[in-house]
Amino acid sequence: VQLQASGGGLVQSGASLTLSCTTSGFNLDYSAVGWFRQAPGKEREAVSCMSLSDGSTDYSDSVKGRFTVARANGENTVYLRMHSLKPEDTGVYYCAKSKHLDLGGSPSRCSAHEYVLWGQGTQVTVSS
């Protein structure tokens, strides 16, 4: 069972970037996957979560309207499309698998402590 985040890089403010979370070893169709980030000296925070069974999503207020989480049909990959990036979006981005099968309509299920399997992160740096 594995998740691997990739696609990070150094971009300028206002740019776009797409991160990929490649999964293996479990049925993504019946899972919830989250994207989280951690900036230096700060706690890990939720960015976006997705229930793959029903397509429901949740976003933090700081990224709502700018980021989109999605899965291409038939792929074992969950994408985080990020637009209008800001310097405060800088951090290491992680994808993780929830201990729950779905988000259950509850924002509390998009919290780091609900996620039990974590991939290695990918660095995103947004310069001003």
Salt bridges, closest charged atoms under 4 A:
ASP29 OD1 - ARG71 NH1 2.60
GLU45 OE2 - ARG37 NE 2.66
ASP61 OD1 - LYS64 NZ 3.28
ASP89 OD1 - ARG37 NH1 2.87
ASP89 OD2 - ARG66 NH1 2.79
ASP102 OD1 - ARG109 NH1 3.13
GLU114 OE1 - LYS99 NZ 3.62
GLU114 OE1 - HIS100 NE2 2.69
GLU114 OE2 - HIS113 NE2 3.25
